[in-house]
């Protein structure tokens, strides 16, 4: 019984510490931001969904025009990665139902939209799923560096604009990257399985 009480107290202590750390980091990022960059950060933040969903559509269109099977496969993979990240993110959002920081702390300056539950960050999840997927299928430094720079800026913008805690952004990045990686491994497994069937015909 004593061990259970001790573990319970430790859990609440860690939770309180984590929340205090989270809000202090957010306070520093949000209140000490360069306000001249607010417009730029809003544009970057708003680009997450359109770019994440738009790129696979553009690639599919190009593959159709050029009759390019490889680009078509890549467009499906990238699209699947983004959709998987969205599904996982929204399940967590509405299961955990964390209140947005600007609703809990009146000193946080809200500079962008944020209506759904806070944890995890959907914009960050979208951005990192796209960045990881694109980096896996186009493993060139001139693709990887801009892709992750954009995704990281999206994540930073969500904190600077006051609509997400750092932990929301961190977990969003993990979900996005993890979804892309799992979809990539799944695609490889399906390809090997199909190749094995064709070889045994």
C-alpha positions as CSV (number, residue, x, y, z in Angstrom):
1,X,0.0,0.0,0.0
2,X,2.8,2.4,0.9
3,X,4.6,1.6,-2.4
4,X,1.4,2.3,-4.3
5,X,1.0,5.6,-2.5
6,X,4.6,6.5,-3.2
7,X,4.3,5.7,-6.9
8,X,1.1,7.7,-7.1
9,X,2.8,10.7,-5.5
10,X,5.8,10.3,-7.8
11,X,3.4,10.2,-10.8
12,X,1.7,13.4,-9.8
13,X,5.0,15.1,-9.0
14,X,6.5,14.2,-12.4
15,X,3.3,15.3,-14.1
16,X,3.3,18.6,-12.3
17,X,7.0,19.1,-13.1
18,X,6.4,18.2,-16.8
19,X,3.5,20.6,-17.0
20,X,5.5,23.4,-15.3
21,X,8.5,22.8,-17.7
22,X,6.1,22.7,-20.7
23,X,4.5,26.0,-19.9
24,X,7.7,27.7,-19.0
25,X,9.3,26.7,-22.3
26,X,6.2,27.9,-24.1
27,X,6.2,31.2,-22.2
28,X,9.8,31.8,-23.2
29,X,9.2,30.9,-26.9
30,X,5.8,32.8,-27.2
31,X,6.6,36.0,-25.2
32,X,10.2,36.4,-26.4
33,X,9.5,35.8,-30.1
34,X,10.5,38.3,-32.7
35,X,7.0,39.8,-33.4
36,X,8.2,41.0,-36.8
37,X,8.2,37.4,-37.9
38,X,4.6,36.7,-36.9
39,X,3.3,37.1,-40.4
40,X,5.9,34.7,-41.8
41,X,5.3,32.2,-39.0
42,X,1.5,32.3,-39.7
43,X,2.1,31.6,-43.4
44,X,4.5,28.7,-42.6
45,X,2.0,27.3,-40.0
46,X,-0.9,27.6,-42.5
47,X,1.1,25.8,-45.2
48,X,1.3,22.5,-43.2
49,X,-2.0,21.0,-44.4
50,X,-2.0,22.3,-48.0
51,X,1.6,21.2,-48.6
52,X,1.3,17.8,-46.9
53,X,-1.9,16.9,-48.8
54,X,-1.1,18.8,-52.0
55,X,2.3,17.3,-52.8
56,X,1.2,13.7,-53.2
57,X,-1.7,14.9,-55.4
58,X,0.8,16.9,-57.6
59,X,3.1,13.9,-57.8
60,X,0.2,11.6,-58.8
61,X,-0.9,14.1,-61.5
62,X,2.7,14.2,-62.8
63,X,2.9,10.4,-62.8
64,X,-0.4,10.2,-64.8
65,X,0.8,12.7,-67.3
66,X,4.2,11.1,-67.7
67,X,3.0,7.5,-67.3
68,X,5.6,7.2,-64.5
69,X,4.9,4.1,-62.3
70,X,7.6,4.9,-59.8
71,X,6.3,8.4,-59.1
72,X,2.8,7.1,-58.8
73,X,3.9,4.6,-56.2
74,X,5.7,7.4,-54.3
75,X,2.6,9.6,-54.4
76,X,0.5,6.8,-52.9
77,X,3.1,6.2,-50.2
78,X,3.5,9.9,-49.3
79,X,-0.3,10.3,-49.2
80,X,-0.7,7.2,-47.0
81,X,1.9,8.5,-44.6
82,X,0.1,11.8,-44.2
83,X,-3.3,10.2,-43.8
84,X,-1.9,7.7,-41.2
85,X,-0.4,10.6,-39.2
86,X,-3.7,12.5,-39.3
87,X,-5.7,9.5,-38.1
88,X,-3.3,8.7,-35.2
89,X,-3.1,12.4,-34.2
90,X,-6.8,12.9,-34.1
91,X,-7.4,9.7,-32.2
92,X,-5.0,11.0,-29.5
93,X,-6.3,14.5,-29.6
94,X,-9.9,13.6,-28.8
95,X,-8.9,10.7,-26.4
96,X,-6.6,12.9,-24.3
97,X,-8.6,16.2,-24.9
98,X,-5.9,18.5,-23.6
99,X,-6.9,22.2,-23.4
100,X,-5.0,24.7,-25.5
101,X,-2.4,26.7,-23.6
102,X,-4.0,30.1,-24.4
103,X,-7.3,28.8,-22.8
104,X,-5.5,27.8,-19.6
105,X,-2.9,30.6,-19.3
106,X,-4.0,34.1,-19.9
107,X,-0.5,35.4,-20.4
108,X,0.0,33.3,-23.6
109,X,-0.5,35.4,-26.7
110,X,-2.6,33.5,-29.3
111,X,-1.6,34.6,-32.8
112,X,-3.1,31.8,-34.9
113,X,-6.1,29.5,-35.1
114,X,-6.4,26.5,-32.7
115,X,-9.8,25.1,-32.0
116,X,-9.3,21.3,-31.6
117,X,-7.7,19.7,-28.5
118,X,-4.0,20.6,-28.1
119,X,-2.2,17.3,-27.8
120,X,-0.5,16.4,-30.1
121,X,0.0,19.1,-32.8
122,X,-1.7,18.2,-36.0
123,X,0.2,20.8,-38.1
124,X,3.5,19.4,-36.8
125,X,2.4,15.8,-37.4
126,X,1.4,16.7,-41.0
127,X,4.7,18.5,-41.7
128,X,7.0,15.8,-40.3
129,X,5.1,12.9,-42.0
130,X,5.6,14.7,-45.3
131,X,9.2,15.6,-44.6
132,X,10.1,12.1,-43.5
133,X,8.2,10.4,-46.4
134,X,9.8,12.7,-49.0
135,X,13.2,12.2,-47.5
136,X,12.8,8.4,-47.7
137,X,11.8,8.3,-51.3
138,X,14.1,11.1,-52.5
139,X,17.2,10.6,-50.3
140,X,19.2,13.6,-51.5
141,X,20.5,16.3,-49.2
142,X,18.8,19.1,-51.2
143,X,15.5,17.4,-50.5
144,X,16.1,16.3,-46.9
145,X,17.4,19.6,-45.6
146,X,14.6,21.9,-46.9
147,X,12.0,19.3,-46.0
148,X,13.0,19.1,-42.4
149,X,13.8,22.8,-42.1
150,X,10.2,23.5,-43.2
151,X,8.8,20.9,-40.8
152,X,10.8,22.2,-37.9
153,X,9.7,25.8,-38.7
154,X,6.1,24.6,-38.7
155,X,6.6,23.1,-35.3
156,X,8.3,26.2,-33.9
157,X,5.5,28.4,-35.3
158,X,2.9,26.5,-33.4
159,X,4.6,27.4,-30.1
160,X,5.7,30.9,-31.1
161,X,2.1,31.7,-32.1
162,X,0.9,30.4,-28.7
163,X,-1.4,27.5,-29.8
164,X,0.6,24.5,-28.7
165,X,2.8,23.3,-25.9
166,X,6.4,22.1,-26.7
167,X,5.2,18.5,-25.8
168,X,2.4,18.8,-28.3
169,X,4.9,19.7,-31.0
170,X,7.5,17.0,-29.9
171,X,4.9,14.2,-30.0
172,X,3.4,15.5,-33.2
173,X,6.9,15.3,-34.8
174,X,7.3,11.7,-33.5
175,X,3.9,10.6,-34.8
176,X,4.5,12.2,-38.2
177,X,8.0,10.7,-38.7
178,X,6.9,7.4,-37.2
179,X,3.9,7.1,-39.5
180,X,6.0,7.8,-42.6
181,X,8.6,5.3,-41.5
182,X,6.1,2.6,-40.7
183,X,4.3,3.1,-44.1
184,X,7.7,2.9,-45.8
185,X,8.4,-0.4,-44.1
186,X,4.9,-1.6,-44.9
187,X,5.3,-0.7,-48.6
188,X,8.7,-2.5,-48.7
189,X,7.1,-5.6,-47.2
190,X,4.2,-5.6,-49.7
191,X,6.6,-5.2,-52.6
192,X,8.8,-8.1,-51.4
193,X,5.7,-10.3,-50.9
194,X,4.3,-9.5,-54.3
195,X,7.7,-10.1,-55.9
196,X,8.0,-13.4,-54.2
197,X,4.5,-14.5,-55.5
198,X,5.4,-13.5,-59.0
199,X,8.7,-15.4,-58.8
200,X,7.0,-18.6,-57.7
201,X,4.3,-18.6,-60.4
